[in-house]
Amino acid sequence: MKRILLTAFAAATVTVVSAQNSAVNSAILNHKNGTLDKAQTDIDKAIQHDKTKDKAKTWFYRGVIYQDMIGNPIYGKLVNDNTPTIVLESFDKAENLDSKGEFKGQIPERREILYGQVLNQAVEFHNSQDWDNAIAKYKLASQVNPKDTTAVLYAAYAATAKQDYPQAISFYDKLIEIGHKTEDVYKNKVQLQQATEASDETVMNTLSSALKEHPNSVFLMQEELKYYLKNDRADEAMTKLENAIKADPKNASLHAVLGNLQERKNNLEGATASYKKAIEIDPNNFDAYYNLGVLEYNKGSEVNNKAAKMDYATYQKKGKALEAQAKKHYEASLPYFQRALEIQPGDKGTISTLVKVYTRLGRKAEADKLSKQMN
């Protein structure tokens, strides 16, 4: 009797296992035939059963079936926004269970497809300014491909647009962590830290790290100088710059930044010499040309202001001479601004300043022409 019961039990067991394996096979066959709704029903049964829920094949085809339903004109309605997460979880589980490497070549290919699907969804949300959903999809795309930088970068843009600056900073930190250390990444991080009123020490640490990656960045050097000056460390900044110039005397950017620091310390003669040195080394150094123009323009404005403050009698005696002196400074600034505009033809700040210079010099036609260009 016992023997008969054991045989019956064994037979029942084989029947159940066969039925469940049949569910997986049926899911695969229905997927192949394009009846994804039936494939979905079969594979959902298979992942619940004890005999098939721990098989790589079950989870791999679950990921495949759900993935192929995304965007499908017939079966797309059977899935939702959470489907890409289901697909990723399925491929992750299949990979963990695939001790024989049966799906080793297929899973990476499927992940790549999933990455594109999720990123496209993120872009759609981004374009409609649905920042929360866009960020969620960018995060998922990054999970699909942890080495990817595009999704993380655009997540930072989306968080910035949402004005969630701490989250945006976290995305820039992740970019830096995975090796995407461009100047713009550091620049944007610094600006966001400033917008959130981070401590001076926090911002300066970021600038220090950024300058190790981009030692010739004028923006980063100038921002660091601001904090040195703000914290009464101008002498340290000057020493740091002078040592950098000794080590790299042909670096035009360093001379331009030194000129900026000298200008801030009201050493206008030294600033002029440094800017001219920068131009001598690099005839296309925009900052040096522009700042030389500013120095001359400001000298003209100072002289003009003196004339404007004179009483009528004094002005009659000295005013015209001062205005002529101011005009010489405006004329001296003109070639610097013109050259700066040649180097960066679309720079609105330079165009705006040139309009002022032409106006000061009574060259209305040229001022009007540039105004139209700017508008």
C-alpha distance (Angstrom), angle and dihedral (degrees) to the residues before:
residue distance angle dihedral
M1 . . .
K2 3.76 . .
R3 3.76 90.0 .
I4 3.78 92.0 53.6
L5 3.82 91.8 50.3
L6 3.81 91.8 49.8
T7 3.79 90.8 51.0
A8 3.78 91.2 49.5
F9 3.81 91.0 49.3
A10 3.79 91.6 50.5
A11 3.77 91.1 49.5
A12 3.79 91.2 50.1
T13 3.78 90.7 50.0
V14 3.79 93.0 52.2
T15 3.77 90.2 49.0
V16 3.81 93.1 53.1
V17 3.81 94.5 46.8
S18 3.77 90.8 46.7
A19 3.80 90.0 50.7
Q20 3.76 92.7 51.4
N21 3.81 94.1 45.5
S22 3.76 85.4 49.1
A23 3.83 88.4 56.8
V24 3.79 90.6 56.6
N25 3.78 91.9 45.3
S26 3.79 90.9 46.0
A27 3.80 89.7 51.4
I28 3.80 90.1 51.9
L29 3.81 91.8 47.8
N30 3.81 93.1 47.9
H31 3.79 89.8 48.1
K32 3.78 89.9 51.7
N33 3.81 90.6 49.2
G34 3.80 91.5 49.2
T35 3.82 96.6 -114.9
L36 3.79 93.2 128.9
D37 3.80 95.8 167.4
K38 3.82 90.8 61.5
A39 3.79 90.6 42.5
Q40 3.80 89.3 53.3
T41 3.81 92.3 50.9
D42 3.81 92.1 49.4
I43 3.79 96.3 46.6
D44 3.82 92.6 46.4
K45 3.81 88.0 57.0
A46 3.79 91.9 47.9
I47 3.83 95.4 53.7
Q48 3.81 89.9 54.0
H49 3.78 97.5 53.8
D50 3.79 121.3 91.1
K51 3.80 93.0 -134.3
T52 3.82 96.9 54.7
K53 3.79 106.3 21.9
D54 3.80 92.7 87.6
K55 3.79 97.7 49.0
A56 3.80 122.0 107.8
K57 3.79 90.5 -141.7
T58 3.81 92.3 59.2
W59 3.78 94.0 51.5
F60 3.78 95.4 41.1
Y61 3.79 92.5 55.3
R62 3.76 91.3 42.8
G63 3.82 87.3 58.9
V64 3.80 92.1 45.1
I65 3.82 94.7 49.0
Y66 3.80 95.1 46.9
Q67 3.79 91.6 43.3
D68 3.78 93.0 53.1
M69 3.80 90.0 52.2
I70 3.81 91.3 61.0
G71 3.79 107.9 104.5
N72 3.82 92.1 -4.0
P73 3.83 107.9 150.0
I74 3.82 92.1 -138.5
Y75 3.78 106.0 31.1
G76 3.80 101.2 25.4
K77 3.80 90.2 97.2
L78 3.81 90.0 64.9
V79 3.80 91.8 66.6
N80 3.81 133.6 56.4
D81 3.80 143.5 -161.9
N82 3.80 90.1 -69.4
T83 3.81 93.0 59.0
P84 3.84 96.4 90.6
T85 3.81 87.8 55.9
I86 3.82 89.9 51.5
V87 3.80 89.4 50.3
L88 3.80 93.1 50.0
E89 3.80 92.6 47.2
S90 3.83 89.7 49.6
F91 3.80 93.6 52.2
D92 3.82 91.3 44.9
K93 3.81 90.9 52.6
A94 3.81 92.3 44.5
E95 3.79 89.5 52.4
N96 3.81 92.2 50.5
L97 3.81 92.5 48.7
D98 3.81 96.1 42.3
S99 3.80 97.6 96.7
K100 3.82 91.9 156.6
G101 3.81 94.2 50.4
E102 3.79 92.1 -122.1
F103 3.82 92.5 148.7
K104 3.79 98.1 28.8
G105 3.80 93.9 117.5
Q106 3.79 97.9 38.7
I107 3.80 101.3 50.0
P108 3.85 95.9 62.3
E109 3.81 90.0 49.6
R110 3.78 90.7 50.0
R111 3.80 90.9 47.5
E112 3.78 90.1 53.8
I113 3.80 90.3 53.0
L114 3.81 90.5 47.4
Y115 3.79 90.6 50.6
G116 3.81 90.4 56.7
Q117 3.80 91.9 46.7
V118 3.79 93.8 51.0
L119 3.79 93.9 43.0
N120 3.80 90.4 52.4
Q121 3.80 89.7 52.3
A122 3.80 89.7 49.5
V123 3.80 91.6 51.5
E124 3.80 91.1 51.1
F125 3.80 90.8 53.6
H126 3.81 89.7 43.8
N127 3.80 92.8 52.9
S128 3.80 90.7 50.4
Q129 3.83 89.0 48.0
D130 3.79 92.7 -119.2
W131 3.77 90.4 146.9
D132 3.81 99.6 177.0
N133 3.80 94.4 54.3
A134 3.79 91.6 40.7
I135 3.80 91.2 53.8
A136 3.81 91.6 46.4
K137 3.80 91.1 53.4
Y138 3.80 93.0 44.7
K139 3.80 88.2 53.2
L140 3.79 91.1 50.5
A141 3.81 91.4 48.4
S142 3.79 87.7 53.3
Q143 3.81 89.7 51.9
V144 3.80 89.9 51.6
N145 3.81 90.4 51.7
P146 3.82 109.8 19.2
K147 3.82 92.0 -176.7
D148 3.79 92.4 55.8
T149 3.79 118.0 112.0
T150 3.82 101.9 -177.5
A151 3.80 96.3 72.1
V152 3.81 92.9 45.6
L153 3.81 92.4 47.9
Y154 3.79 92.8 51.2
A155 3.79 90.0 44.8
A156 3.80 86.6 58.4
Y157 3.81 89.9 50.7
A158 3.81 91.1 49.1
A159 3.81 93.0 48.4
T160 3.81 89.4 49.0
A161 3.81 91.0 50.6
K162 3.80 88.2 50.2
Q163 3.81 87.2 50.6
D164 3.78 90.5 -123.6
Y165 3.78 91.4 137.9
P166 3.83 98.5 170.3
Q167 3.81 89.8 55.8
A168 3.81 90.9 46.3
I169 3.81 89.4 52.5
S170 3.81 89.4 51.7
F171 3.81 89.9 55.4
Y172 3.81 90.9 50.7
D173 3.81 88.4 49.8
K174 3.80 88.9 53.6
L175 3.81 91.1 50.1
I176 3.79 90.0 53.0
E177 3.81 89.9 46.6
I178 3.81 92.7 55.3
G179 3.80 91.9 46.7
H180 3.81 103.0 -97.2
K181 3.81 94.6 131.2
T182 3.79 102.9 157.1
E183 3.78 121.4 156.4
D184 3.82 90.4 -112.4
V185 3.81 91.4 56.1
Y186 3.79 91.4 55.6
K187 3.80 92.3 40.1
N188 3.80 92.5 53.1
K189 3.79 91.9 45.3
V190 3.80 91.5 52.3
Q191 3.80 92.2 48.9
L192 3.81 91.4 49.3
Q193 3.80 91.2 48.7
Q194 3.78 88.5 51.9
A195 3.82 90.6 49.0
T196 3.81 90.3 53.2
E197 3.82 89.9 47.4
A198 3.78 93.4 -119.4
S199 3.77 115.6 -176.1
D200 3.79 118.7 -83.0
E201 3.80 88.8 -116.4
T202 3.81 91.7 55.3
V203 3.81 93.4 50.3
M204 3.79 92.9 43.9
N205 3.82 90.3 52.1
T206 3.79 89.1 54.2
L207 3.80 91.2 47.8
S208 3.79 91.2 48.7
S209 3.82 91.3 52.9
A210 3.80 90.9 44.2
L211 3.80 93.4 52.1
K212 3.81 90.8 52.7
E213 3.81 86.8 60.6
H214 3.82 96.3 36.8
P215 3.81 108.5 25.6
N216 3.82 92.8 166.0
S217 3.80 97.2 52.2
V218 3.79 107.9 125.7
F219 3.80 92.1 -164.3
L220 3.80 93.6 53.4
M221 3.80 93.0 44.9
Q222 3.79 92.3 49.4
E223 3.80 92.2 48.0
E224 3.78 90.4 50.5
L225 3.81 89.5 49.9
K226 3.81 90.2 54.3
Y227 3.78 90.2 58.1
Y228 3.79 93.0 44.9
L229 3.79 89.2 53.0
K230 3.80 93.5 42.6
N231 3.80 89.8 54.0
D232 3.82 94.1 45.4
R233 3.78 92.2 -107.2
A234 3.80 98.3 123.8
D235 3.80 92.3 127.0
E236 3.82 90.2 54.9
A237 3.78 89.7 50.2
M238 3.79 91.7 49.8
T239 3.80 92.4 48.4
K240 3.79 91.0 47.7
L241 3.80 91.6 51.6
E242 3.78 95.3 45.0
N243 3.81 90.9 50.8
A244 3.80 90.2 48.5
I245 3.81 90.1 51.5
K246 3.80 91.2 49.5
A247 3.80 88.7 53.6
D248 3.80 93.4 44.6
P249 3.82 109.4 19.9
K250 3.83 93.8 167.3
N251 3.79 93.2 59.0
A252 3.81 105.2 114.0
S253 3.80 93.2 -170.0
L254 3.79 91.8 59.8
H255 3.81 91.4 52.7
A256 3.82 90.7 48.2
V257 3.80 91.4 51.8
L258 3.81 90.8 46.3
G259 3.80 87.6 54.3
N260 3.78 89.1 51.8
L261 3.80 91.4 52.7
Q262 3.79 92.4 46.4
E263 3.79 89.2 50.1
R264 3.81 90.3 52.6
K265 3.81 88.8 52.2
N266 3.82 87.9 50.9
N267 3.80 92.8 -112.9
L268 3.81 92.5 137.5
E269 3.77 95.0 164.6
G270 3.80 91.6 53.3
A271 3.83 90.6 44.7
T272 3.80 91.4 52.9
A273 3.81 91.1 50.6
S274 3.82 91.9 48.8
Y275 3.81 93.5 49.2
K276 3.79 90.8 48.8
K277 3.80 89.9 49.5
A278 3.80 89.2 53.0
I279 3.82 90.2 52.3
E280 3.79 91.1 47.4
I281 3.81 89.5 56.2
D282 3.80 95.8 38.7
P283 3.83 116.3 21.4
N284 3.82 88.4 -168.2
N285 3.79 97.7 56.1
F286 3.80 101.7 132.2
D287 3.80 96.9 -170.7
A288 3.79 94.1 53.7
Y289 3.82 93.6 50.2
Y290 3.78 93.0 44.8
N291 3.81 94.2 47.7
L292 3.80 92.2 48.0
G293 3.79 87.2 54.2
V294 3.80 90.3 49.8
L295 3.81 91.7 51.4
E296 3.80 92.1 54.0
Y297 3.80 93.6 41.8
N298 3.81 91.9 51.2
K299 3.80 90.7 50.3
G300 3.79 88.6 54.5
S301 3.81 91.6 48.3
E302 3.80 91.8 50.7
V303 3.80 91.1 53.0
N304 3.81 91.1 46.3
N305 3.79 90.7 51.0
K306 3.81 90.2 54.4
A307 3.79 89.9 53.7
A308 3.81 91.7 47.1
K309 3.81 91.7 55.0
M310 3.80 94.2 53.0
D311 3.76 121.2 107.0
Y312 3.81 116.1 -118.4
A313 3.79 96.4 -97.0
T314 3.80 94.0 49.2
Y315 3.78 91.3 44.9
Q316 3.80 90.7 54.0
K317 3.81 88.3 57.2
K318 3.80 103.2 37.3
G319 3.80 109.1 7.6
K320 3.78 99.3 88.6
A321 3.80 92.2 49.9
L322 3.82 90.6 52.0
E323 3.80 92.0 48.8
A324 3.80 89.7 51.4
Q325 3.79 89.3 50.3
A326 3.81 90.7 49.7
K327 3.79 90.4 49.5
K328 3.81 90.4 56.3
H329 3.80 89.9 56.4
Y330 3.82 91.4 48.5
E331 3.79 89.7 50.0
A332 3.81 89.9 48.3
S333 3.84 90.5 52.6
L334 3.81 93.5 51.0
P335 3.85 100.6 77.6
Y336 3.79 91.0 47.6
F337 3.80 92.9 53.7
Q338 3.81 91.5 42.7
R339 3.80 91.0 53.1
A340 3.81 90.9 46.4
L341 3.80 89.1 54.3
E342 3.80 90.5 50.1
I343 3.79 89.1 54.8
Q344 3.82 93.5 46.4
P345 3.82 105.4 21.2
G346 3.81 96.8 -177.9
D347 3.80 99.3 45.9
K348 3.80 105.5 131.1
G349 3.80 94.2 -163.2
T350 3.80 91.4 58.0
I351 3.79 92.4 45.1
S352 3.80 91.3 50.0
T353 3.80 91.8 49.6
L354 3.79 92.2 47.5
V355 3.80 89.6 53.4
K356 3.82 88.1 56.6
V357 3.80 92.3 47.8
Y358 3.82 93.5 49.4
T359 3.80 89.3 47.3
R360 3.80 91.4 51.1
L361 3.78 89.3 50.8
G362 3.80 93.0 48.8
R363 3.82 93.1 -114.6
K364 3.78 95.1 137.8
A365 3.82 98.4 164.1
E366 3.80 92.1 56.8
A367 3.78 91.8 44.3
D368 3.83 91.2 51.6
K369 3.80 92.1 47.5
L370 3.80 92.0 53.9
S371 3.80 92.1 44.2
K372 3.80 89.9 57.0
Q373 3.80 90.1 47.9
M374 3.80 91.2 52.3
N375 3.80 93.2 47.9
